[in-house]
Every structure is written in structure tokens, then in C-alpha cells.
Amino acid sequence: MMKRYINLLLKGWVFLMIIGLASCEDYLDKAPESEISKTDAFVNFYNFQGFVEELYCAVPDITTANWSCDWNLGDEVIERESAVWLNTAFDKGDYWAWTNTNWISYLDKGKVVTGKGQREQGLWPNAWYAIRKANLGLENLDNMVDATQEERDLIEGQLLFFRAWFHFKLMSFWGGLPYLDRALGSVEKLELPRLSYQECADKAAVDFERAAELLPTDWDGTVVGKDTEGNNQQRITKIMALAYAGKNYLYAGSPLMNYESTGSKTFNAEYCKKAADVFGELLKIVDAGQTNIALLNFSDYSALFYTDGRSTIPGGIGDTREAIFQCLVNGEWFKGCPWGPSALWTEANIGGGAVCPNARFVENYGMANGLPIDDPNSGYDANDPWANRDPRFYHDIIIDGDQVISGSAPADKEQFRYAQLFTGGASRQINKSGRSGYLLSKVTPMRINEIDGFNGNYMHLSYMRLADVYLMYAEAVLQGYGSAGSSANNYTLTAEGAFNKIRERAGAGIIDARYSGNKGKFMDEIIRERAMELGFEGDFRFQDLRRWLLADKQEYKEKTAVEFDRGADGKPVNYRERLVLTRVFEQKHYWLPLKVSDVTLYPSFGQNPGW
């Protein structure tokens, strides 16, 4: 089996390919200790890289693990009234639900799954497995005797990145944990205590920053990468390592994590400065054109989220990639499937999706002039609430009267060509989609319905993209260096300048001086901008509201619908907001509970507060 695997590698197609990772499907579906010897697995780059490949396969796909949209655990969505999914359980305050492996969620599947069966991947089991595997690799680096320095650096850099990345993802949900920097023996006594969040983050920072030193900005520019030139875009790079080094520092400096570590519910300026400086190092590389990472034009914005007939995976267009880190595309689960994540948002009468945007969340979408809708100078008109909004509003949100069928339709379905989202309209069904008076088009094209067919569409969301980095940089500079006009060490871009890059890309007005000139108001705009730019894409909003200590505030707990009648001119009349539900969120909900089976392993591995 090993010889067969090596032969495949030498043929050059088992490296991470644009549309999958074949190497995980045979050799690497076994435990890391099985069929491994120091003379085989670790002796040279190609053998060792075969060992490393499975770490890529261990990263869960947040969308294909679900029959529902449980990658959105914040305040973005309202599910159908009868839903029994993880998002619904979290709305009710039942955070223990993540430990029930009957839930279709990417947080836990009750077992380790890599390679085939990607829909069965869970973060909790895969992370601990991957951390152990990374440690086994790092402990065997000295056995890589037949290798160049470049090859050694590539192997070590990948292992360090994955060790840090999986720790970071665990920490973001469950808080400070033991940081495993060696492979524990099978009979070793368990006694590693939980670290504070910041202690854990410090260890992750060392790994991320060392990985950044070892890894290239582009594998195509390495000797090894030439063997698979053009097919290396998802390999771990210096860009990815720097991006997560910065995010790790920013999270460590955020109020929730600072409170868990020090007792202070404020931003920690020193961690924020570190984040800003690391992000600045990354953005200098982007500015210099040393990578193909760049913001897509807004005309290509949809290419960040779904294929809709394009041949490359979402996250970029042509040679330009805005996606920085993604899980692998393994078999393109649900491509063209009427029960897949693309179809979740379908209008009730032409496919019957199960979820829609929370109307309260939609209020984050400001005006085309850049001002929030509650600003007296914004021009917002409650009698014409959808006029002159931020361009992302029209890209992301389906409103009453929008077209939802593209091609021809049978006579009995023609009446549903345009969304009927007014109160009592046919598109509003509490046990399907449209419950809030809105539908979503951000992550799926209009043609995903039973009339047009499902068009072979594939949705693939990124764990991180460049727009996120610009906004994190703006936040880190503001909270670390003190003002919107400040910048990181050795980098000239100001917080305001980074923020405006995202506004300008969307074609919206840049931030008003009344907001950028006030630290608190500028932070409020960063909060709103991150909602507009990153909402519905993953756990961004869930993590943001928690790390900012905002998730227990009433305005973020309420999920609402808009009620209105359709006027003769098609505009809404009698427009009003109605409370649908109030999320249960107490102090204990800032961290997910740990499994009882884990916290009872040994005394120093304690449960999270309140659970």
C-alpha cells in the first residue's frame, strides 16, 4: 500500500488538487500509528507528506455536514417553526445539544472521520486526532534524513500550522484548554491542566509564527511544488499562517477572552497590537503583489460562495483568490442536490427551503452612502425601506417582488416567479422559508429551485478570506493603537483605510468622519460592517458576538420578522417589525459546555462556568 501511495505521489496527482484530495482515501484512513515505520513514513519528503496529507482531510466542511444551516449559530437566521436542529436548540439555550451526535452539526459526529465520508466530520473528535498526528510528525522530523532543507521546512511548517489551527478552533468554542505539544502515550497518566485562553493563545502564536517563517507564500514557487504546479492553491502557506497568527492574537485580546484570562472585560491592547502587526506583515505581502490573494471585484462577489457553472471552486475567480483558508472539496457533496445547503433558502413554493434571514440582522445593512439606517442623515425612509441601501443588501437579501424563477415555469408555478413576501403572501410559510419576510441570495444563485433545477451548483464557504483580514486589522489597530487613523508598526495602512477597502469594493460610501473620529462609534461600525460582509458564511458572527461580550444584549437576542402590505406601486405599506423569538443567552452561554465524559477524565480538566 505504501509503495502504491508513493507511486501516485510521484505521478503528481495526489497532492492537494483543486477539486479534492485523493491521498486520504486509502492509506490515510487509518490511525496515524498504523503501518508506519521510521524507515518508511518519515524518511523523505514524499513519504512524510503522505503522512501530513490527512491533516488537510481532518478540517470539517461546515456546510456539507448539515441538512440545515447550523454553521450559522449567531443571530443571522430564523429556521422553520418545527425545526429541531442545532441552531434551534442554541436559540433555546440548549448548548448541550452539540454533544448529541444525532444532531447534524459539524461540531461533533462522535468519531474521527477523514477522507471519505466528509459529511460525517466533526470538529471536536477530528481536532484532537489531528493535534496528536501533528505532534507525532514533529517528533519524527529527525528521521527525515533523505530531504532538502526546503522539504524539511515545508513538512515542519504544515505540522506546526495544523497543531495551532486545531487548538485555535477548539479554544474559540470552549475556551482555554491544555495545549498539547507532544503526543501523549497510551498509558500515560492524564494530568495536563486547562490553561487560560491567553496562555493557550501564546502557545498557538509560537506555532503559527514559526510556521510563517518556514512556509512559502506560494508553493508553485518551490522546487517541490513545481511537480504539481497550478494545483497547490489550498496548501498551507505563509499567508495562511500569518492570517491565523493575527486572528489568534485578536481573539486573545478580545473582551471575552481577556475576561476569562485576567478578569477584565475590556480589549487587551497589547494582544491587539500584536494582531495588528502580524496582519500588517501579511498585508504588505499582498500590497507587493507577492501572492495571488486579493479582494475580488464586486462583480465577481458571488464567486466567493458558490460555483453556479464555474469550473473552479468558490473563493476566487481566475488566478485571483480572496479565500485564504478553506477545507478541501471532497467529492463536492450535494452538488445539484435538492436537499443540499444551496437549497435551504429556496422560496417555499418552488423547493420549500427551511430557513430565512432574521429581519433584525438585516437591519445591519446600511445605506448606499455608508451610513447606518438609524442615522438621521442616512436618508432611510420607513415608507420605502429597501431604497438606496448598501449594494450588498441587494446581492444578499431577497425582498418582496424579487424574481426567484429564472427560466420557464409550468402554469401552476408561474405565479411564484416573483417572491410574495408581504404579510399573508404565498412565499411566507412558517414551516418552510420566508418566515421573516426575507429570503437569502448571498450564498446561492436564484436558479436553485425545483423549476429551474439545481444547476449543478456547489456551495463552498471559506474559513477565512482577505476581507475578514482587512476588518480584523482595522479592529486590532483601533483597539491596540487607539484610533481609526493609527496603523500597525512598519505598515502605513490606517484602520480607517483598511475598513474603507471593504466599503469601496462593495461600492458603498466610506465611513463618515463622525464615526471614524470617535473610537466607540468606529467600533460600532466595525461590528456592523463585519455583519454585512461576513454574515451567513460560517461562525464569524457567532464568534464575534461572543468575543465582544455582546451576545447577551437584548438587541442581539431578538429574532424578528417584518410585516407589511404591498402597495399599488409595489412598495411596502404599513411596514413594521414583529418579534418572532428571543434567544436564550445567559453568561454561561459564552462558552460551550465540555462533554461530561471529558471533564471527568481527571480533576484538573474542569468544566466551563455554569455548566
HUSUL-V412524 format. One record per residue. N is the residue number from 1. SS is DSSP state (@ for helix, = for strand, . for the rest). Layout:
N:SS  N:SS
//
This chain:
1:.  2:@  3:@  4:@  5:@  6:@  7:@  8:@  9:@  10:@  11:@  12:.  13:.  14:.  15:.  16:.  17:=  18:.  19:.  20:=  21:.  22:@  23:@  24:@  25:@  26:.  27:@  28:@  29:@  30:.  31:.  32:.  33:.  34:.  35:.  36:.  37:.  38:.  39:.  40:.  41:.  42:.  43:.  44:=  45:@  46:@  47:@  48:@  49:@  50:@  51:@  52:@  53:@  54:@  55:@  56:@  57:@  58:.  59:.  60:.  61:.  62:.  63:.  64:.  65:.  66:.  67:.  68:.  69:.  70:.  71:.  72:.  73:.  74:.  75:.  76:.  77:=  78:=  79:=  80:.  81:.  82:.  83:.  84:.  85:.  86:@  87:@  88:@  89:@  90:@  91:@  92:.  93:.  94:.  95:@  96:@  97:@  98:@  99:@  100:.  101:.  102:.  103:.  104:.  105:.  106:.  107:.  108:.  109:.  110:.  111:.  112:.  113:.  114:.  115:.  116:.  117:.  118:@  119:@  120:@  121:.  122:.  123:@  124:@  125:@  126:@  127:@  128:@  129:@  130:@  131:@  132:@  133:@  134:@  135:@  136:@  137:@  138:@  139:@  140:.  141:@  142:@  143:@  144:.  145:.  146:=  147:.  148:.  149:@  150:@  151:@  152:@  153:@  154:@  155:@  156:@  157:@  158:@  159:@  160:@  161:@  162:@  163:@  164:@  165:@  166:@  167:@  168:@  169:@  170:@  171:@  172:@  173:@  174:@  175:.  176:.  177:.  178:.  179:.  180:.  181:.  182:.  183:.  184:.  185:.  186:.  187:.  188:.  189:.  190:.  191:.  192:.  193:.  194:.  195:.  196:.  197:@  198:@  199:@  200:@  201:@  202:@  203:@  204:@  205:@  206:@  207:@  208:@  209:@  210:@  211:@  212:@  213:@  214:@  215:.  216:.  217:.  218:.  219:@  220:@  221:@  222:.  223:.  224:@  225:@  226:@  227:@  228:@  229:.  230:.  231:.  232:.  233:.  234:.  235:.  236:.  237:.  238:@  239:@  240:@  241:@  242:@  243:@  244:@  245:@  246:@  247:@  248:@  249:@  250:@  251:@  252:@  253:@  254:.  255:@  256:@  257:@  258:@  259:@  260:@  261:@  262:@  263:.  264:.  265:.  266:.  267:.  268:.  269:@  270:@  271:@  272:@  273:@  274:@  275:@  276:@  277:@  278:@  279:@  280:@  281:@  282:@  283:@  284:@  285:@  286:@  287:@  288:.  289:.  290:.  291:.  292:.  293:=  294:.  295:.  296:.  297:.  298:@  299:@  300:@  301:@  302:@  303:@  304:@  305:.  306:=  307:.  308:.  309:.  310:.  311:.  312:.  313:.  314:.  315:.  316:=  317:=  318:.  319:.  320:=  321:=  322:.  323:=  324:=  325:=  326:.  327:.  328:.  329:.  330:.  331:.  332:.  333:.  334:.  335:.  336:.  337:.  338:.  339:.  340:.  341:@  342:@  343:@  344:@  345:@  346:.  347:.  348:.  349:.  350:.  351:.  352:.  353:.  354:.  355:=  356:=  357:=  358:.  359:@  360:@  361:@  362:@  363:.  364:.  365:.  366:.  367:=  368:.  369:.  370:.  371:.  372:.  373:.  374:.  375:.  376:.  377:.  378:.  379:.  380:.  381:.  382:@  383:@  384:@  385:.  386:.  387:.  388:.  389:=  390:.  391:@  392:@  393:@  394:@  395:@  396:@  397:=  398:=  399:.  400:.  401:.  402:.  403:=  404:.  405:.  406:.  407:.  408:.  409:.  410:.  411:.  412:.  413:.  414:@  415:@  416:@  417:.  418:=  419:.  420:.  421:.  422:.  423:.  424:.  425:.  426:.  427:.  428:.  429:.  430:.  431:.  432:.  433:.  434:.  435:.  436:.  437:.  438:.  439:=  440:=  441:.  442:.  443:.  444:.  445:.  446:.  447:.  448:.  449:=  450:.  451:.  452:.  453:=  454:.  455:.  456:.  457:.  458:.  459:=  460:.  461:.  462:.  463:.  464:=  465:=  466:@  467:@  468:@  469:@  470:@  471:@  472:@  473:@  474:@  475:@  476:@  477:@  478:@  479:@  480:@  481:@  482:.  483:.  484:.  485:.  486:.  487:=  488:.  489:.  490:.  491:.  492:.  493:.  494:=  495:@  496:@  497:@  498:@  499:@  500:@  501:@  502:@  503:@  504:@  505:@  506:@  507:.  508:.  509:.  510:.  511:.  512:.  513:@  514:@  515:@  516:@  517:.  518:.  519:@  520:@  521:@  522:@  523:@  524:@  525:@  526:@  527:@  528:@  529:@  530:@  531:@  532:@  533:@  534:@  535:.  536:.  537:.  538:.  539:.  540:@  541:@  542:@  543:@  544:@  545:@  546:@  547:@  548:.  549:.  550:.  551:.  552:.  553:.  554:@  555:@  556:@  557:@  558:=  559:=  560:=  561:=  562:=  563:=  564:=  565:=  566:=  567:.  568:.  569:.  570:.  571:.  572:=  573:=  574:=  575:=  576:=  577:=  578:=  579:=  580:=  581:=  582:=  583:.  584:.  585:.  586:.  587:@  588:@  589:@  590:@  591:.  592:.  593:.  594:.  595:.  596:@  597:@  598:@  599:@  600:.  601:.  602:.  603:.  604:.  605:.  606:.  607:.  608:.  609:.  610:.  611:.
//
